[in-house]
Amino acid sequence: MRLRTLIVGLGNPILSDDGVGWRIECALRQQLSDDPSPAVDLQTVDFLHICTGGLALAELMIGYDRVIVADAIVTGQASPGTVYHFRLADLPGTLNSSNSHDTSLRLGLQMLRSCGAHVPREGDVDFIAVEAQDVWTFGESCTPAVEQGIPAAVTAVTELLAAPRQSGSGGRIDNGLQRGKR
């Protein structure tokens, strides 16, 4: 049985650095289309970019064994453009992860699983996040520092796609990619 993977570019493409997830997903899709990796079976990978999280994001994960989400993050602990790798369990609550009419992604996946939906296990949801500088200004491009982090983020997603699935925690990856808990 071939495992299905979903690559999600998350964010708002008209709010400067908040659109970095979309840009990572688009760059990865283009790279794999132009130069397919023998380690990645594109027949089992789907690509999507969206502006929503929580339960709506969890519902999009139905039918997938693994999901890799590319998104912006604001930690204030690293330079803009720094790339992080997190597992779902590593993520704290975020500014837009839930609201009074929604729920967190983790809870949404648990709820769907309890209803019998086939969704990825918590350890099979990875996040590649780029430290953002400006997520409030209307604009269709990222700040220069965040733009420079996109190639490293695309590489990180490609490496996750090519590597066998394994448990463990994420973190910061060098050149900006960070591994290990924040």
C-alpha positions in Angstrom: 0.0 0.0 0.0 1.4 3.4 -1.0 1.2 6.1 1.7 -0.5 9.4 0.7 1.2 12.7 1.6 -0.3 16.1 1.5 1.9 19.2 1.3 0.1 22.3 2.6 1.2 25.9 2.1 -0.6 27.8 4.9 -1.1 31.5 5.3 -2.4 34.6 3.8 -0.7 35.5 0.5 -1.6 39.2 0.7 -0.1 39.8 4.2 3.6 40.0 3.4 5.5 37.2 5.3 2.3 35.4 6.3 2.2 34.2 2.7 5.6 32.3 2.9 3.8 29.0 3.3 2.1 29.4 -0.1 5.5 30.4 -1.6 7.2 27.3 -0.2 4.5 25.0 -1.5 4.5 26.6 -4.9 8.3 26.6 -5.1 8.4 22.9 -4.1 5.7 21.9 -6.5 7.6 23.7 -9.3 11.0 22.2 -8.3 9.6 18.6 -8.2 7.8 19.2 -11.5 11.0 20.5 -13.2 13.4 18.0 -11.6 11.6 15.1 -10.1 13.4 13.4 -7.2 13.8 9.6 -7.5 13.2 9.5 -3.7 9.8 11.1 -4.0 6.9 9.3 -5.5 4.8 12.2 -6.9 1.9 9.8 -7.5 1.4 9.7 -3.8 1.9 13.5 -3.0 -0.8 16.2 -3.3 -0.2 19.9 -3.0 -2.6 22.6 -1.6 -2.3 26.1 -0.4 -5.0 27.5 2.0 -5.7 30.4 4.4 -7.3 28.4 7.2 -6.3 26.3 10.2 -8.0 24.4 13.0 -10.8 22.1 12.1 -11.0 23.2 8.4 -7.3 22.2 8.0 -7.9 18.9 9.9 -10.7 18.1 7.5 -8.4 18.6 4.5 -6.1 15.9 6.0 -8.8 13.2 5.8 -7.4 10.3 3.6 -3.8 11.2 4.1 -1.1 9.2 6.0 1.3 12.1 6.3 1.0 15.9 6.1 3.7 18.5 5.8 2.6 22.1 6.5 4.7 25.1 5.4 3.9 28.3 7.3 5.2 31.5 8.9 6.0 31.7 12.5 6.8 34.6 14.8 8.8 33.5 17.8 10.9 36.6 18.3 13.8 34.3 19.2 15.5 34.1 15.8 16.3 36.2 12.8 13.7 36.5 10.1 14.2 33.8 7.5 15.2 31.2 10.1 13.6 27.9 9.2 12.2 25.5 11.8 11.0 21.9 11.8 8.3 21.1 14.3 6.0 18.1 14.9 2.4 18.8 15.7 3.0 17.9 19.4 5.8 20.5 19.6 3.6 23.4 18.6 2.3 25.8 21.2 -1.0 27.5 20.6 -0.6 30.2 18.0 -2.2 33.5 17.1 -4.5 31.9 14.4 -4.6 28.2 15.4 -8.2 28.5 16.8 -10.9 30.9 17.7 -14.2 30.7 19.6 -15.9 29.2 16.5 -13.2 26.6 15.7 -10.8 24.3 17.4 -7.0 23.6 17.3 -5.6 21.4 14.6 -4.6 18.8 17.2 -8.1 18.6 18.7 -9.7 18.6 15.2 -7.6 15.6 14.2 -8.4 13.8 17.4 -12.1 14.5 16.9 -12.0 13.2 13.3 -10.1 10.1 14.3 -12.7 9.4 17.0 -15.4 9.6 14.3 -13.5 7.0 12.3 -11.9 9.3 9.7 -8.5 8.3 8.3 -6.2 11.1 9.3 -2.5 11.2 10.0 -1.2 10.3 13.4 0.1 13.2 15.4 3.7 12.1 14.7 3.0 12.2 11.0 2.2 15.9 10.8 5.3 18.0 10.3 5.6 21.8 10.1 8.3 23.6 8.3 8.0 27.2 9.5 10.0 30.3 8.5 10.5 33.1 11.1 8.5 36.0 9.8 9.4 39.7 10.1 6.1 41.3 9.0 2.7 39.5 9.0 0.6 42.6 9.3 1.4 44.7 6.2 -0.7 44.2 3.1 1.7 43.1 0.3 2.0 40.2 -2.0 5.7 39.6 -1.4 7.8 38.5 1.6 10.4 40.7 3.2 13.9 40.1 1.8 15.1 38.1 4.9 12.1 35.8 4.7 12.4 35.4 1.0 16.0 34.2 1.5 14.7 31.5 3.8 12.4 29.9 1.2 15.1 27.8 -0.5 16.1 26.2 2.8 12.5 25.6 3.7 11.9 23.9 0.3 15.0 21.7 0.9 13.7 20.8 4.4 10.3 19.7 2.9 12.0 17.8 0.2 14.2 16.0 2.8 11.1 15.1 4.8 9.4 13.7 1.7 12.4 11.6 0.8 13.2 10.3 4.3 11.5 7.4 5.9 9.0 8.6 8.5 10.4 8.7 12.0 9.3 10.1 15.4 11.3 12.7 17.2 11.0 16.3 17.8 11.7 19.2 15.5 13.4 22.5 16.0 15.7 24.9 14.3 17.7 23.7 11.3 21.0 25.2 10.4 21.5 27.9 7.9 18.5 28.9 9.4 17.1 25.4 9.7 16.6 24.4 13.3 16.1 21.0 14.9 15.4 20.2 18.5 12.8 21.8 20.7 12.6 25.5 20.9 
